[in-house]
């Protein structure tokens, strides 16, 4: 099976889980409060535990640690390169569109997909992209949404679940001994909640969405095109020239780069005065369209370097 076919198959599973989450919301099982609490559980504990689990599963080597550093550096470069491109292609007043184009849903979409396709090895590397993504979202991204530099939360650069989870995992990765089987199995079992919970919660966000507004607002398709095609193609071309031979690193970097719009396009807009409803529609639209774009882009990446 080609990597594009495998990715498409895994995406179908994720979308099936999203539909189940939509059904649960329709049945009032996933109420607004339940979804909110599950989102907190995911972002604060479950997703970071997946990073910890992926680190624990690795045998320590300085080479692998160096590759993780390269991953973080490459992630920052890819994100920084997007900024002038997005500023050129989108006017300043479309700040929600700029945010939606710049930042991908690496946590709720990219990480589950990376785990499904590449296992713990891919998650080990994608954790580096999540760290870079979080840092950029809580600085430049927050400025885009609020249009106010004063709201930038510098504390979030260090004290956020992604960084903490990666730091804990990195510490365990460097230990000169293995964790007791009971402890490592507990971490692994808890981490396995990430894929079903994240996709169920993401699916619940579709509930009460006006599909007319979601699919018939033409400017949103331009933003989706920039997020799913333009910036993704630029990222793939840059990854192709990355002088690193690690398949797992390039796989994780590719999946993280071509994922749909970050959920924070909606969540941060709600908190910091952006267009929350439009941000939500962009998240949902790009998520739906990614069922087509991601397999095609992965097929291209497979031809070039995977």
C-alpha positions in Angstrom: 0.0 0.0 0.0 1.4 3.4 -1.0 1.8 6.0 1.7 -1.0 8.2 0.2 -3.4 5.2 0.3 -2.4 4.5 3.9 -2.9 8.1 4.9 -6.3 8.2 3.1 -7.4 5.1 5.0 -6.3 6.5 8.3 -8.1 9.8 7.5 -11.3 7.9 6.8 -11.0 6.4 10.3 -10.5 9.8 11.9 -13.4 11.3 10.0 -15.6 8.3 11.1 -14.7 9.2 14.7 -15.6 12.8 14.0 -19.0 11.8 12.7 -19.5 9.8 15.9 -18.5 12.9 17.9 -21.1 14.9 15.9 -23.7 12.3 16.7 -22.9 12.4 20.4 -23.3 16.2 20.3 -26.6 15.8 18.6 -27.7 13.3 21.3 -26.7 15.8 24.0 -24.1 13.3 25.3 -21.4 15.8 24.3 -22.9 19.0 25.8 -21.0 22.3 25.6 -19.7 21.8 29.1 -18.7 18.1 28.5 -16.8 19.1 25.3 -15.1 22.0 27.1 -13.9 19.6 29.9 -12.8 17.0 27.4 -10.8 19.7 25.5 -9.0 20.6 28.7 -8.3 17.0 29.5 -6.9 16.5 26.0 -4.7 19.6 25.8 -3.4 19.5 29.4 -2.9 15.8 30.0 -3.7 13.3 27.2 -1.8 15.0 24.3 1.3 15.7 26.4 1.2 12.1 27.6 1.4 10.9 24.0 4.7 12.8 23.7 5.9 11.3 26.9 5.0 7.8 25.7 6.8 8.3 22.4 9.9 9.4 24.2 9.8 6.5 26.6 9.5 4.0 23.7 12.8 5.2 22.2 16.3 4.1 23.0 18.5 7.0 23.8 21.1 8.2 21.3 22.8 11.5 20.8 22.0 11.2 17.1 18.2 10.9 17.8 18.4 13.9 20.2 20.2 15.9 17.5 17.5 15.0 15.0 14.8 16.3 17.4 16.7 19.6 17.6 16.8 19.7 13.8 13.0 19.0 13.8 12.3 22.0 16.1 14.6 24.3 14.1 13.0 23.2 10.8 9.5 23.7 12.3 10.4 27.3 13.2 11.9 28.0 9.8 8.8 26.7 8.0 6.5 28.8 10.2 8.6 31.9 9.8 8.8 31.6 6.0 5.0 31.5 5.9 4.7 34.9 7.5 5.8 37.2 4.6 4.0 34.9 2.1 0.7 35.2 4.0 1.2 39.0 4.5 1.6 39.3 0.8 -1.4 37.1 -0.2 -3.8 38.4 2.5 -4.6 42.0 3.5 -3.9 43.0 7.1 -7.6 43.4 8.0 -8.2 39.7 7.3 -6.2 38.8 10.4 -8.4 35.7 11.1 -7.6 34.4 7.6 -3.9 35.1 8.2 -3.9 33.1 11.4 -5.8 30.2 9.8 -3.3 30.1 6.9 -0.3 30.2 9.1 -1.1 27.7 11.8 -2.1 24.0 11.3 -4.0 21.7 13.6 -0.9 19.7 14.6 -2.4 18.6 18.0 -5.9 17.4 17.2 -5.3 16.3 13.6 -1.6 16.1 12.8 -0.5 14.1 15.9 -3.2 11.4 15.6 -2.5 11.0 11.9 1.2 10.8 12.5 0.7 8.1 15.2 -1.6 6.2 12.9 0.8 6.3 10.0 4.2 6.3 11.6 3.7 5.1 15.2 5.7 6.3 18.2 8.7 7.2 16.0 6.7 9.8 14.1 5.1 11.2 17.3 8.6 11.5 18.8 9.5 14.0 16.1 6.1 15.7 15.7 6.4 16.8 19.3 9.1 19.1 18.2 6.8 20.8 15.7 4.1 21.1 18.3 6.5 23.0 20.6 7.4 25.4 17.8 3.8 25.8 16.8 2.7 26.6 20.3 5.5 29.2 20.7 4.5 30.9 17.5 0.8 30.8 18.2 1.1 32.4 21.6 3.3 35.2 20.3 2.8 36.2 16.7 -0.5 34.3 16.4 -1.9 36.1 19.5 -0.9 39.4 18.0 -2.6 38.6 14.7 -5.9 37.8 16.5 -5.9 40.7 18.9 -3.9 43.3 16.9 -2.4 44.3 20.2 1.2 43.4 21.2 0.4 43.9 24.9 -1.6 40.7 25.0 1.3 38.4 24.0 1.6 35.8 26.7 5.4 35.3 27.1 4.8 32.9 30.0 3.1 30.5 27.6 6.3 30.0 25.7 7.6 27.9 28.6 4.5 27.0 30.7 2.3 25.2 28.2 1.3 21.5 28.0 3.3 20.8 24.8 6.5 22.2 26.2 6.1 20.5 29.6 5.1 17.2 28.0 8.1 17.3 25.7 10.5 18.3 28.6 9.2 15.4 30.7 9.5 13.0 27.8 13.0 14.3 27.0 14.1 13.8 30.6 12.8 10.2 30.6 14.4 9.6 27.2 17.8 10.5 28.6 17.6 8.3 31.7 20.3 5.6 31.8 17.6 3.0 32.7 14.1 2.0 31.5 11.0 2.8 33.5 9.2 -0.1 35.3 6.9 -1.9 33.0 3.8 -1.0 35.1 4.6 2.7 34.8 5.4 2.7 31.1 2.4 0.6 30.3 0.2 3.1 32.2 1.6 6.0 30.3 1.1 4.2 27.0 -2.5 3.2 27.8 -3.4 6.8 28.8 -1.7 8.2 25.7 -3.9 5.9 23.5 -6.9 8.1 24.4 -5.5 10.9 22.3 -6.7 9.8 18.9 -10.3 8.8 19.7 -10.9 11.7 22.1 -9.4 14.4 20.0 -11.3 13.4 16.9 -14.6 12.9 18.8 -14.2 16.3 20.3 -13.3 17.9 16.9 -16.4 16.2 15.4 -18.6 17.7 18.1 -17.7 21.2 16.9 -19.6 20.5 13.7 -22.9 20.4 15.7 -25.2 23.4 15.1 -22.9 24.6 12.3 -24.7 26.2 9.4 -23.5 24.1 6.4 -24.8 26.9 4.2 -22.4 29.4 5.9 -19.7 26.8 6.0 -19.6 25.8 2.3 -21.1 28.8 0.5 -18.8 31.7 1.8 -16.4 32.1 -1.1 -13.6 34.0 0.6 -13.1 31.1 3.0 -12.1 28.9 0.1 -9.3 31.2 -0.8 -8.0 30.9 2.8 -8.4 27.1 2.7 -6.5 27.0 -0.6 -3.7 29.0 1.0 -3.6 26.7 4.1 -4.0 23.4 2.4 -2.3 23.9 -0.9 0.0 26.9 -1.2 1.8 26.9 2.2 1.8 23.1 2.2 3.5 22.9 -1.2 6.1 25.4 -0.1 6.7 23.4 3.0 7.1 20.1 1.0 9.6 21.8 -1.4 11.6 23.0 1.6 11.5 19.6 3.3 12.7 17.9 0.1 15.9 19.9 0.3 16.4 19.3 4.1 19.8 17.6 4.3 18.6 14.9 6.7 18.1 11.2 5.9 15.6 10.4 8.7 12.4 9.1 7.1 10.4 9.5 10.4 11.5 13.1 10.8 10.5 14.1 7.3 7.2 12.1 7.6 6.3 14.0 10.9 7.4 17.3 9.4 5.3 16.8 6.3 2.1 15.7 8.2 2.4 18.7 10.6 2.9 21.1 7.7 -0.1 20.0 5.6 -2.7 19.6 8.4 -5.9 21.8 8.4 -6.3 25.1 10.3 -5.5 25.1 14.0 -8.4 24.9 16.4 -7.0 28.0 18.1 -8.2 30.1 15.1 -11.6 29.7 16.9 -10.6 29.4 20.5 -8.2 32.4 20.7 -10.6 34.5 18.6 -13.3 33.9 21.2 -11.0 35.0 24.0 -9.1 37.9 22.4 -11.7 39.6 20.3 -11.3 38.0 16.9 -14.1 36.7 14.7 -14.8 33.5 16.6 -17.6 32.2 14.3 -15.6 32.8 11.1 -12.6 31.1 12.7 -14.7 28.1 13.6 -15.9 27.8 10.0 -12.4 28.0 8.7 -11.3 25.2 11.0 -14.3 23.0 9.9 -13.9 23.8 6.2 -10.2 23.1 6.0 -10.7 19.9 8.1 -13.3 18.6 5.6 -11.3 19.6 2.5 -8.1 18.0 4.0 -9.6 14.6 3.4 -8.8 15.3 -0.3 -5.7 17.5 0.1 -3.6 15.5 2.6 -3.5 12.2 0.6 -2.6 14.1 -2.6 0.2 16.1 -0.9 1.5 12.9 0.8 1.6 11.3 -2.6 3.8 14.2 -3.8 6.0 13.9 -0.7 6.3 10.2 -1.3 7.6 10.8 -4.8 10.1 13.5 -3.7 11.6 12.1 -0.5 9.5 9.7 1.6 
